[in-house]
Amino acid sequence: MIDLAWVTVVLAGVVVFAAYVVRGMSGFGTSLVAIPLLVFLMPIHAAVPMMTLLGLCVTLMLGIRDRSHVRWDELWRLLPPTLVGVFAGISLFSVLDPRFMHKLLGGFIAAYAIYMIVAQFVRTQLSKCSTFWAYPTSFASSFVDSMFGGGGGPLVVIYMVRRGYDPVVFRATLAVLWLVELVVRVGGYAIGGYYNRTVLVMSLVFLPVMFLGYRVGEMISRRMSQQSFTRLIAVVLLASGISLLLK
């Protein structure tokens, strides 16, 4: 059991709200905002399982609500290599140095985000990428996520951005894809005994905060043009890359 003061719970709620505003606006980035701040308020073995369970709840809701907007042809391309990546990452988690991998991945994501930002302001059209890239990016994304507890998501985000989907399709398709990953992760944390009473109670308390933050983010995103949405994705990717470089 973890005893948390009410001030800590309130601050954690503010962090969860902000993280899901970002998620509602961009379709990803929850862990980028939440985990680095929550570890100052609670043990990481409580913060990560809690955010994973909240993420499962919101992705399940989105998968049901937005199923008509999912690009199923794209999802069926992304899903098999995602599953292979999950199992490969779990199998090989002790082999590679996570610091090296985080820095390598962070450098790539940050460099690509800068390229996206420059392309927007010099009015260079981002070319549409081939469906071939669905396989390596989704495998690498879930592999890194499973092996190091996060950081790989931006890879498949980059692929979806380059496919040129509008924000609703973008978010709906990624929500269903990540739902599979989250189910596996929640099962793993449950087997490991991380879902004690305190973590479950905090998750329940923060459910309405999470949904409110997501709705606010969605309302903001609906006022954005496709160009503004692409710039937002680039900024969140840049922040993600820098955070990985600093780990």
C-alpha positions as CSV (number, residue, x, y, z in Angstrom):
1,M,0.0,0.0,0.0
2,I,1.1,3.5,-0.8
3,D,-0.2,6.4,1.4
4,L,-0.7,9.5,-0.6
5,A,-1.6,12.9,0.8
6,W,-4.6,14.7,-0.6
7,V,-2.3,17.4,-2.0
8,T,-0.4,14.7,-3.9
9,V,-3.6,13.3,-5.3
10,V,-4.8,16.7,-6.5
11,L,-1.4,17.4,-8.2
12,A,-1.5,14.0,-9.8
13,G,-5.0,14.7,-11.1
14,V,-3.7,18.0,-12.7
15,V,-1.0,16.0,-14.4
16,V,-3.4,13.4,-15.7
17,F,-5.7,16.1,-16.9
18,A,-2.9,17.9,-18.8
19,A,-1.6,14.6,-20.3
20,Y,-5.1,13.8,-21.7
21,V,-5.6,17.2,-23.1
22,V,-2.4,16.6,-25.1
23,R,-3.8,13.1,-26.0
24,G,-7.1,14.5,-27.1
25,M,-5.4,17.1,-29.3
26,S,-2.7,15.0,-30.9
27,G,-3.8,11.3,-30.5
28,F,-0.7,10.4,-28.5
29,G,1.8,11.8,-26.0
30,T,0.1,10.8,-22.7
31,S,3.1,9.1,-21.2
32,L,5.4,11.9,-22.4
33,V,3.6,14.4,-20.3
34,A,2.4,12.3,-17.4
35,I,5.2,9.8,-16.3
36,P,8.1,12.3,-15.9
37,L,5.9,14.4,-13.6
38,L,4.1,11.6,-11.7
39,V,7.3,10.0,-10.6
40,F,7.9,13.1,-8.4
41,L,4.6,12.4,-6.7
42,M,4.4,8.6,-6.4
43,P,6.6,5.6,-7.0
44,I,7.2,4.7,-10.7
45,H,5.8,1.2,-10.0
46,A,2.5,2.9,-9.2
47,A,2.5,5.6,-11.8
48,V,3.2,3.4,-14.9
49,P,0.6,0.7,-14.1
50,M,-2.0,3.4,-13.3
51,M,-1.4,5.3,-16.5
52,T,-1.5,2.1,-18.5
53,L,-4.9,1.1,-17.0
54,L,-6.2,4.6,-17.7
55,G,-4.9,4.4,-21.2
56,L,-6.7,1.1,-21.7
57,C,-9.9,2.7,-20.6
58,V,-9.7,5.6,-23.0
59,T,-8.5,3.5,-26.0
60,L,-11.4,1.0,-25.4
61,M,-13.8,3.9,-25.4
62,L,-12.3,5.4,-28.5
63,G,-12.3,2.0,-30.3
64,I,-16.0,1.6,-29.7
65,R,-17.0,5.2,-30.3
66,D,-14.9,5.9,-33.4
67,R,-14.9,2.4,-35.0
68,S,-16.6,3.8,-38.1
69,H,-13.5,6.1,-38.6
70,V,-10.9,3.4,-38.3
71,R,-9.0,2.6,-41.5
72,W,-9.3,-1.1,-41.2
73,D,-7.0,-1.9,-44.1
74,E,-4.3,0.2,-42.4
75,L,-5.0,-1.5,-39.1
76,W,-4.7,-5.0,-40.5
77,R,-1.3,-4.1,-41.9
78,L,-0.1,-2.6,-38.6
79,L,-1.5,-5.2,-36.2
80,P,0.5,-8.4,-37.0
81,P,4.0,-6.8,-36.8
82,T,2.8,-5.0,-33.7
83,L,2.0,-8.3,-32.0
84,V,5.3,-9.8,-33.1
85,G,7.1,-6.7,-31.7
86,V,5.4,-7.1,-28.4
87,F,6.5,-10.7,-27.9
88,A,10.0,-10.0,-29.3
89,G,10.4,-7.0,-26.9
90,I,9.3,-9.1,-23.9
91,S,11.6,-11.9,-24.9
92,L,14.7,-9.7,-25.4
93,F,14.2,-7.1,-22.8
94,S,17.4,-7.9,-20.9
95,V,19.7,-8.0,-24.0
96,L,20.2,-4.4,-25.1
97,D,21.3,-1.3,-23.2
98,P,18.1,0.8,-22.8
99,R,20.1,4.1,-22.5
100,F,21.7,3.6,-25.8
101,M,18.5,2.6,-27.5
102,H,16.6,5.6,-26.0
103,K,19.2,8.0,-27.2
104,L,19.3,6.5,-30.7
105,L,15.5,6.6,-30.9
106,G,15.3,10.0,-29.4
107,G,17.8,11.5,-31.9
108,F,15.9,10.0,-34.8
109,I,12.5,11.3,-33.6
110,A,13.8,14.8,-32.7
111,A,15.5,15.1,-36.1
112,Y,12.4,14.0,-38.0
113,A,10.2,16.4,-36.0
114,I,12.6,19.3,-36.9
115,Y,12.3,18.2,-40.5
116,M,8.5,18.3,-40.2
117,I,8.5,21.7,-38.7
118,V,10.9,23.1,-41.3
119,A,8.8,21.5,-44.1
120,Q,5.7,23.3,-42.8
121,F,7.2,26.7,-42.7
122,V,9.1,26.6,-46.0
123,R,5.9,25.2,-47.6
124,T,7.4,21.9,-48.6
125,Q,4.8,19.2,-49.1
126,L,5.5,16.0,-47.0
127,S,5.3,13.2,-49.5
128,K,3.0,10.2,-48.8
129,C,4.9,7.1,-47.8
130,S,4.4,3.6,-49.0
131,T,2.3,1.0,-47.1
132,F,5.5,-1.0,-46.9
133,W,6.7,1.1,-44.0
134,A,3.7,-0.1,-41.9
135,Y,5.6,-3.3,-41.1
136,P,9.0,-2.1,-39.9
137,T,7.5,1.0,-38.0
138,S,4.8,-0.9,-36.2
139,F,7.2,-3.7,-35.3
140,A,9.8,-1.3,-34.0
141,S,7.2,0.8,-32.1
142,S,5.8,-2.2,-30.1
143,F,9.2,-3.7,-29.7
144,V,10.7,-0.6,-28.1
145,D,7.5,0.0,-26.0
146,S,7.6,-3.6,-24.7
147,M,11.3,-3.7,-24.1
148,F,11.7,-0.3,-22.4
149,G,8.3,0.5,-21.1
150,G,7.6,3.2,-23.7
151,G,9.2,5.5,-26.3
152,G,8.3,3.6,-29.4
153,G,4.9,5.1,-30.1
154,P,6.2,8.1,-32.1
155,L,7.6,5.7,-34.8
156,V,4.1,4.5,-35.9
157,V,2.8,8.1,-35.4
158,I,5.3,9.2,-38.0
159,Y,4.1,6.6,-40.4
160,M,0.5,7.6,-39.9
161,V,1.3,11.2,-40.4
162,R,3.1,10.4,-43.7
163,R,0.0,8.5,-44.8
164,G,-1.9,11.8,-44.8
165,Y,-4.9,10.8,-42.7
166,D,-7.2,13.4,-41.1
167,P,-7.1,13.8,-37.3
168,V,-10.2,11.7,-36.6
169,V,-9.0,8.7,-38.7
170,F,-5.5,9.2,-37.3
171,R,-6.7,9.0,-33.7
172,A,-9.3,6.2,-34.2
173,T,-6.9,3.9,-36.0
174,L,-4.0,4.4,-33.5
175,A,-6.5,3.9,-30.6
176,V,-7.5,0.5,-31.8
177,L,-3.9,-0.5,-32.6
178,W,-2.6,0.6,-29.1
179,L,-5.6,-1.1,-27.4
180,V,-4.0,-4.5,-28.3
181,E,-0.7,-3.4,-26.8
182,L,-2.3,-2.0,-23.6
183,V,-4.3,-5.2,-23.0
184,V,-1.1,-7.2,-23.0
185,R,0.7,-4.7,-20.8
186,V,-2.1,-4.5,-18.2
187,G,-2.1,-8.3,-18.1
188,G,1.6,-8.3,-17.4
189,Y,1.4,-5.7,-14.7
190,A,-1.5,-7.6,-13.1
191,I,0.5,-10.9,-13.1
192,G,3.4,-8.9,-11.6
193,G,1.1,-7.8,-8.7
194,Y,1.3,-4.1,-9.4
195,Y,-2.4,-3.5,-9.2
196,N,-2.8,-3.2,-5.5
197,R,-5.7,-1.4,-3.9
198,T,-4.1,2.0,-3.9
199,V,-3.3,1.9,-7.7
200,L,-6.8,0.7,-8.5
201,V,-8.5,3.4,-6.3
202,M,-6.3,6.1,-7.9
203,S,-7.2,4.8,-11.4
204,L,-10.9,4.9,-10.5
205,V,-10.6,8.5,-9.0
206,F,-8.8,9.8,-12.1
207,L,-11.1,8.2,-14.7
208,P,-13.4,11.3,-14.9
209,V,-10.3,13.6,-14.9
210,M,-8.9,11.6,-17.8
211,F,-12.2,11.7,-19.8
212,L,-12.6,15.5,-19.2
213,G,-9.0,16.2,-20.3
214,Y,-9.5,14.1,-23.4
215,R,-12.7,15.9,-24.3
216,V,-11.1,19.3,-23.8
217,G,-8.2,18.3,-26.1
218,E,-10.7,17.0,-28.7
219,M,-12.6,20.3,-28.7
220,I,-9.4,22.2,-29.2
221,S,-8.3,19.9,-32.1
222,R,-11.6,20.3,-33.9
223,R,-10.8,24.0,-34.4
224,M,-7.4,23.1,-36.0
225,S,-6.7,23.0,-39.7
226,Q,-4.8,19.9,-41.1
227,Q,-1.7,22.1,-41.3
228,S,-2.0,23.1,-37.6
229,F,-2.6,19.5,-36.6
230,T,0.6,18.5,-38.4
231,R,2.5,21.2,-36.7
232,L,1.1,20.0,-33.3
233,I,2.2,16.5,-34.0
234,A,5.7,17.8,-34.9
235,V,6.0,19.7,-31.6
236,V,4.9,16.7,-29.6
237,L,7.3,14.4,-31.5
238,L,10.1,16.9,-30.8
239,A,9.4,16.9,-27.1
240,S,9.2,13.1,-27.1
241,G,12.6,12.8,-28.9
242,I,14.3,15.3,-26.5
243,S,12.8,13.5,-23.4
244,L,14.3,10.2,-24.7
245,L,17.7,11.9,-25.3
246,L,17.7,13.1,-21.7
247,K,16.9,9.8,-20.2
